[in-house]
């Protein structure tokens, strides 16, 4: 009986929805019929009088027609607000194989559709031929430099076809001519380079999206490593790379993307950030076969650079267990890292039983070799901020200065030296003496007294001198 009641209710529900749909169709039909009759009368009136209506009458008719046609749609149906349509679709679960496959196939079809909208090599050649055949004028400074105005710009767009229209908009012309000095013309070379660059970015965007498993516009560390691993065979500069070292190279290359493009350390980077930075250009630069060795050494993604970093790691690993202890890491570089800084690195970074793995070592190397970059400064600031208070106070500075001083002079008074260093100006000039070098009587420390300065906070991180000791002008200090 309960099943029969449910069936009757479902039938009544379907009947009610059908009736409401019919009523809405009837209302729309009546409104359309009224508008048609109104237009017929209006046209008949014009034919009979054979006179044109005034501007006021025309605006009045347009306003009334607008209200009749659009006002019901603007007001909406009050019944529709009782049920909010679904607007959020969560990602399928990992164990839901069918939904995962459906999502992957849908994304593959979408990306394939987008790739067909791009210009291929033959179409780019056709565009260049149209630029050469255009009636543009040549620059006065360079007779071989073709320039086109906006009328010729639109003519090339119409001759090229609908596939080229996204690259020939008024906004593109305005930006290109603004970069040329705002003379109302654009260079043909600039226009062609813009189209080529945009096509390359779109192709790369589609290629990276193939590795975006979730389809949210992000790449995890695993996704980046998969992309780089499949890209390695196409890089001519890496032909001599040993197959056993490929996994370490992929790890080294992917780590730079994560270190600089993942400031919150969530384990993923935005595809948009990957495209906007220069790292991908440096990586794809290795496609050139005859790349000079000096450029390869400066490129983090080259085989020479990767072998250098990994070789340093192996040389530091004296017990050959694949990890670095604090004593082993102390030999980094020329052994100038202070004990205090190394302890803070092991406290702040991820370690395994008190030892550092290769990925954590890569983060340290990237921070020390790129100290002017915001990501490296943030890394060093977290290490120096021993109290996690967001700034460096006098106690923190004295702490690291003391270790730096003791590394050079074990019996030195680090506290007095650090307090004296606080009396120096930003230009490095000693404020206790005047320009002639004589003690300043108006300065509290000018007569030899080293009084503690008021409490100061340092919010900037341009303080690499806290990390190591260097000999300069006969004084062991920070550099």
N, C-alpha and C positions, 0 to 999 in steps of 0.2 A: 504493500500500500504506500509505503514511504517513497518507493521508487516511482510509482505512478504520480504521486503528488509533486515530486521534483520535476518529472517530465512535463506536467501541466504548467508548472511555474516557468520552466524554460521556454515553453511554447508561448506563454503569455508575454514573457520578456521579449522574445523575438518579434511577436506581433506588435508590441508597443513601440519597439525601435523602428519597425517598418512603417508604422503609422506616422511617427514623428518625422521620419525621413520624407514620407510622402507630403506631409504638411509643409515642410521646409521647401520642397521642390515646387509645391503649389504657390507658396508665397513668392519665390524667386520668379516663377513664370508670370505671375500677375504684375510684379514690378517691371519686368522686362517688357511685357505687353503695354503697360502704361507709358514707358519711355518711348517705345516705338510709335505709339499713337501721337505722343507729344511732338516727336520729330516729324511725323507725317504732316500734322497741322502746321508746324513751323515752316516746312518746305512749301506747303500749299499756299500759305500766306505770302511767301516771297514770290511765288509764281504769279499770284493774282495781282499783287501791287506792283510787281516788277521794280521794286525799290529795295535798296540795301538798308538794313537796320542800323541804328546808331550804335556807338560804342557802349553806351550805358545799357541799352537793351540787350546787346550781345553778352555783356558781362553778367547781367541779371539772369539770362537764360542759362549761362554756363554755371553760375552759382547754384541755381535751383536744380539743375541736372546733377551737379556734384553731390548735393545734399541727398537727393533721391537715390543715387547709385551707391555712394560710399558711406552715408551715415549709418545704415543698418550694420555694415561690416565693422565700422569703428566702435559702435556701441557693443557689439558682440552678443553672444547668446548667454544669458545668465545660467542656463542649465549646464553649459560646458565647464564652468568654474567649479562644479561640484566634484569633478574628477580630474586631478592633475595628471597629464600624460607623463610617461616615463622618459626621463631625459638623461639618466646615468646608467651606463652599462658597465658593470665591473668586469675585470679580466677573468677569463675562465681558469678554473683550478688546474693544477698540474696533472692531476689524475684524470681529468676529463679529456680523454684523448680526442674524441670526436670534435669537441668545441675548439681544441687547440689546432687541429688540422684544418678546420673550417676557417679559423682566423688567419692561419699562415697562407692558405690558398687565396683568401680574399686580398690580403696584403700583397701577395705576389702578383695578382692580376692588376691591382691598383698601380703598383710600381712599374709594371710592364706598360700600362697605358701611359703613364707619365714619361717613360723613356721614349715612346713613339712620338711624343710631342716635341722632342728635342731635334735640333738640326744636326745632320750628319756631315761628313767631310764634303760630299758632293754639293750639298746645299750651301755650305759655307763658301765654297769656290764660286757657286752661282751668285752669291751675295757680293763677293769681291768683284766679279765681272760687271755686275750692275753698278757698283760704285765707280768703276773705271769708265763705264759708258755714259754715266750721268754728265749733265752739262754744267758741272760745278766749276768754280773758278780756282785758279792756283794762287798760292800765297806769294806775296811780294818778296818775302825773305827767302823762300825756297820754292823754286819753280816746279819742283817735283811733288809738292805737298798739296793735295787736292782738298778743297773745302766745299761744303754744300750748305745751302740755306734751308729754311723750313719747308718751302714749297718743293724743292728738290728732294728733301727728306721724305715728304709724303708721297712723292711720285715714285721713289724707289720702293717704298713700302707697298704701294698698290701693284707695282710690277712684280714684286717678289712673290706675293701670294699671302693667303690668310695665315700660314704657319709662321710667318715672320712678324706678324702684327704685334705680339707681345714685346718685341725688341725695338719697335719703332713707335713709341708713344711720345706725346708732347712733354711728359715729365723727363723722359730720357734725353730728349733734345735740349731741354732747359738746363739740365745738370751738366751735359757735355759742353754746351756753349758757355756756361758759367765758368767751367774749369779752363776754357780757352781764353778767358778774359771778357766774356760777355759781349762779343762783337756781332752776335746774331748768326754766326756760322759755326759749324763743327768740322773738324778734320776727318777725312775719310778713314785715316788710320786709327784715330781714336774711336770712331764708331765701330769699326771692324774688331778692334781689340776688345771693346766692351762686349760685343756679341759673343766673341770666342770665350772670354772670361766667364760670362754668365752661363754659357752652355757647359763649360767645364765644371763650374760649381754645381749646377743642377745634376750633371752626370755623377759627380762625386757624392752629392747628397743622396741620390738614389742608391749608389753602391754601398754607402754606409748604412742606409736604412735596411738593406737586406740582412744585416747582422743585428738589427734592433729586434730582439725576440718579442718584447712586449708591445712594440709599436708606439711607445710614448715619447720618442724623440731623444732617448738616452742610450748610451753604450756603457756597459759594465766592463770591468777589467777583462773578463773572459771574452766578451764580444770584441774588444780592441785587439786582444791577442789573436783571436781567430782571423780578424781582418788583416793584420800585419803578416801573420803566417802565410796566408794565401797570396799576399802581395809580394813576398820575398822572391819567388822565382822570376818575377817580371823586373826586378831591379838589377840592372847589368853590373853595377858597382859591387854587388854582393855575390858575384858568380863564384869567387874563390872561397866563400864561407864554408867551413866544414859542417857537415850535416849534424854532427854531435853537438855543435855549438848553437844550432838554430834556435833551440828552445830558450837558451839564455839570451840570445840576441832579441828574440821576441819580447821577453820579459823586460829587457833593458829599454827597448823602444817604447813599449806601452806604458812604462812607469813614468816617463816624462809627461805624457798626456795627463795622467792621473794627478801627478804632483802639482802641475801648474793650473789645470782646468777643474780641479775638484777641491776648492778651498775648504768646504765643510767636511771633507773626508767621509762622504757617504758611499763611496765605492762606484761612482758612475759619473760620466761627463755628458754634457749636452752636445748633440751633433752640430748644432749651430755654432757652439764655441770651437769645436774642432775645425769647422770650415773657416771661421773668422781669424784664427791664429795662423802663424807662419810655420807651425810644426809639420803640417801635412805637406807644405811646399818643400820643406827640407827633406822629408822622407821621399817624396816623388822625384826629387832632384837626383837621386841615386840611379835613375833610369839611364842617365847618360853614361856611355861606356868610357869616354876619355875624360872623366872628372879629375882635375888636378889633385895631387895628394894633399896640398896645403888646405884646400877646401874640404877634403874628406876629414882631415884632422879637426877642423872647426865644427864639423857637422856631428851632432850627438848620435845620429842614426847611422853613421857610416860604420863599416866593419872595423876600421882602425880605432875609432873611439870606443866601440863596444868591447873590443879586445883589450884596450888599455884599462878600462874600468874593471872588467872581469879579472884581468891579470893582477891588478892591485889587490883585489879581493882575495885571490888565491895566495898571493904573497903574504898578506896579513894573517891568513888562516894557518898558523904554525902547527897546530895539532891535527889539521886535515880532517876535521869533523864536519865541514861545510857551514860552520857558524863562527861568529866572531865574538870573543869575550871582550871585556873592557880593557884588559891588558893588551890584547892583540890589536884592538882598534887604536890604542895609543900610538902605534907606529904609523898611523896614516900621514901621508905627506912626508914631511921631515921630522915628524914627532913633536910638533909645536902645539898640539891641542892640550889644554890644561886638564888636570884631573877633575876639577870642579865641573867643567863643561862636559866631559865625557860621562860623568855620573848623572848629570841632568839629562843627557841624551838617552841613556838607558832607562832612566825613570820615566821620561815622557813618551818614548817610542815603544812600539810593540816588540817584546822580546820573548824568547822561549828558554825557560830555565836560566835566565840571566844572560843569554847570548843572542846576538843579532843575526837575522838571516839576510839573504842577498837583497830582497826588496827593501827592507828597512835601510840597508847600507846605501842603496841607490838614492833614497830620499835624502840622506845626509850629504851625499856627493853633490846632488843637484842643488841643495841649499847652499853649500859652501862655494860652489863654482858659479852661482848666479845670485850673489848677495844683494844686487840692486833690484831684483825682481820682487814684486809684492808677495808672491807665494813663499819665496825664500826668506824674506823678512819676517813674515808671520811665523814660519817654522822656527827661526832663530829666537824670535820673541817668546814663543811658548817655552823654549828651552831655558832662556835667561830669567823668565818670570817664575822664580822658585816658589813664591807664595800664591801663584795663580790669582793675582789681584788686578791684572790688567794694566799695570804700569811698573816701572823700575824705579825704586826709591834708593836712597843713599846706602842703606844696608845691603841691598842687592849688588850695587856697583862696587862697594867696598869688598864684598865677599869674592867676586870674580877678580877684582884687581889684586887682591891679596894673593890669590893662587897664581896669578900671572907674574907677580913680583917675586914670590918665593921660588918660582921655577928658575929665575935668573940669579937671585941672591937669597939663599936659604936663610941667612941671618938678618935680613932686612926687616925694618919696621913697616909692614904693609899699611897699617892704619894711618900713620902720619903721612906716608907718601900719597895715599888715596885722598886724604883731606886736603893736602896741598894741591892735588890735581883738580879739585873742585874750584880752586881760586883762579883757574885759567879761563880766559875768554874763549869764544867760539873760534876765533882765528888762531888759537894756540898761543896768544901773547900772555905773559905772566903779569897779572894785575897788581902784584905786590911791588913792582918796580916801575919807574917812569921810563921815558924813551931813552934816557942816557944809561939806564941800568942801575941807577941809585935807588935805595929803598925809599918808598913813599911813606911819609910820616902820617898822611891822612888816611892810610889804609890800615885796618887792624892787624894785618899780617905783614905790614911793611917793615916792622922792627924785629921780625924774626919769630913772632908768635904764630903758631899754627892753631888757630881756634876753629872749632867745628862750625861749619856753615849751617844756616837754617835748613830745615827739611825740604828736599827737592824731589820732584818726581820726573822721570824721563819716560815719555810716552812713545817716542820714536825708537826705531830699532836699528839705526845706522851705527851700531856699536860692535863691529867685528873684532875690535881690539880686545874684547873681553875673552876671546876664544884662544888666542895664542900669544906667544912672547916673541919679540923681535929685537935685535940689536940695532940701535940707531943713535948716532952721535955719542957713542960711549955710554949711553944710559939704557938700562933694561926697562922697556916700557911696553906700550901696546901699539900695534900697528895693523 
